[in-house]
Amino acid sequence: MRLTTPTLLLDKKKCLGNIERMVKKARENGIRLRPHFKTHQSAQVGAWFRDYNIDAITVSSVRMARYFANHGWKDILIAFPANVLEIDSINELASRIKLHLLVVNVETVEILAKNLRHPVQLWIKIDTGYRRTGVLANNHKDLNKLLQKVQESDKFQFAGFLVHDGHTYKQTDTYAIQTIHNTSVYLLQLLRERYSGQFPNLQLSIGDTPSCSILHDLSGIDEIRPGNFVFYDLTQQRIGSCTFDDIAVCVTCPVVAKHPRRREIIIYGGAVHFSKDALPQGDSSLVYGRVVEFTNDGWTSPVPGIELVSLSQEHGILKASPEQFAKYNIGDMIGILPVHSCLTADLMKGYMSTDGEMLEHLSGVPQRELVSL
């Protein structure tokens, strides 16, 4: 197939390798892998997990849950604070799958208790240091209120406590990531000790790609929910979660202009394709992607002397050394590894595998096709 516009390429072999390693790590630690599907958001990519006996997944929205439920997934955790305005869709989902919801306040629990028509699994989000949302682990007053409300309704089965250590994404030191992870596990275990008398089967769930990728010992919890590991990206490589060879997606963009005096190559590929996420460099400059060269079965690691240094809506600007500048002509396609594969995949709305197969993404599926089957 001849490519003419920005296209997100997916290397299935690398992707399967990433999945297999995470499955193996979970099994070695005796814990459940409930992968987060918000990175790929693809029915076809999701189906690859079934070959590894994965039957429970994580998503980040009701719409995403409906999409994967329509593709046969029966055990789905929406790892985002429950949006009570979507109660009709929540009820529809709860009628046909084992639905897990996340709460962080009493008000949400009260509204759900009044309006749910089917039982759901309920998780409480714990904030162990990220400071995005959640109940602080030592805020026993609010936790007691939440759990009392949970016990008062026959619509809830308390599943356990859930953490997302998003602050590991700001680290590049293994010891710092280990410390964040150990702190979260310790605080979760204290909560289990405190509340296991009321809820003997409560589970502990944690999910972030850096700790799940880098650390070997993930014991002390019941479940991990990494998502970005399926593709990885430049951010994860910088953190140390993966190597360049593990990054399974690459955006290929047409060269539309060249400016010799500035040694700049202009591509059809901008913020609407890559997002505005960037990697800061030592000289305070920003890199929005790194250039690779295509091979017969994929692409190379990033080549030196050329980087994506600026993005506007549709335009991208590559700064190149004389040698790299001379390699590319108007009309060539150039491959670029993304800084953030989750956002890039969402913006690109679909994939083409390196063997020519077209794969869908939820963002490219019309809303009318997401009604229950």
Secondary structure as GFF3:
##gff-version 3
##sequence-region A 1 373
A	DSSP	beta_strand	7	10	.	.	.	ID=ss1
A	DSSP	alpha_helix	12	29	.	.	.	ID=ss2
A	DSSP	beta_strand	32	33	.	.	.	ID=ss3
A	DSSP	alpha_helix	43	50	.	.	.	ID=ss4
A	DSSP	beta_strand	57	59	.	.	.	ID=ss5
A	DSSP	alpha_helix	62	69	.	.	.	ID=ss6
A	DSSP	beta_strand	75	81	.	.	.	ID=ss7
A	DSSP	three_ten_helix	84	86	.	.	.	ID=ss8
A	DSSP	alpha_helix	87	94	.	.	.	ID=ss9
A	DSSP	beta_strand	98	103	.	.	.	ID=ss10
A	DSSP	alpha_helix	106	115	.	.	.	ID=ss11
A	DSSP	beta_strand	120	127	.	.	.	ID=ss12
A	DSSP	beta_strand	135	136	.	.	.	ID=ss13
A	DSSP	alpha_helix	140	152	.	.	.	ID=ss14
A	DSSP	beta_strand	156	163	.	.	.	ID=ss15
A	DSSP	three_ten_helix	166	170	.	.	.	ID=ss16
A	DSSP	alpha_helix	174	195	.	.	.	ID=ss17
A	DSSP	beta_strand	203	206	.	.	.	ID=ss18
A	DSSP	alpha_helix	209	214	.	.	.	ID=ss19
A	DSSP	beta_strand	223	224	.	.	.	ID=ss20
A	DSSP	three_ten_helix	228	230	.	.	.	ID=ss21
A	DSSP	alpha_helix	234	239	.	.	.	ID=ss22
A	DSSP	three_ten_helix	244	246	.	.	.	ID=ss23
A	DSSP	beta_strand	249	259	.	.	.	ID=ss24
A	DSSP	beta_strand	264	268	.	.	.	ID=ss25
A	DSSP	alpha_helix	271	274	.	.	.	ID=ss26
A	DSSP	beta_strand	279	280	.	.	.	ID=ss27
A	DSSP	beta_strand	286	287	.	.	.	ID=ss28
A	DSSP	beta_strand	289	292	.	.	.	ID=ss29
A	DSSP	beta_strand	294	295	.	.	.	ID=ss30
A	DSSP	beta_strand	298	299	.	.	.	ID=ss31
A	DSSP	beta_strand	306	311	.	.	.	ID=ss32
A	DSSP	beta_strand	315	320	.	.	.	ID=ss33
A	DSSP	alpha_helix	322	327	.	.	.	ID=ss34
A	DSSP	beta_strand	333	338	.	.	.	ID=ss35
A	DSSP	alpha_helix	341	348	.	.	.	ID=ss36
A	DSSP	beta_strand	350	353	.	.	.	ID=ss37
A	DSSP	beta_strand	358	360	.	.	.	ID=ss38
A	DSSP	three_ten_helix	362	364	.	.	.	ID=ss39
A	DSSP	three_ten_helix	367	370	.	.	.	ID=ss40
###
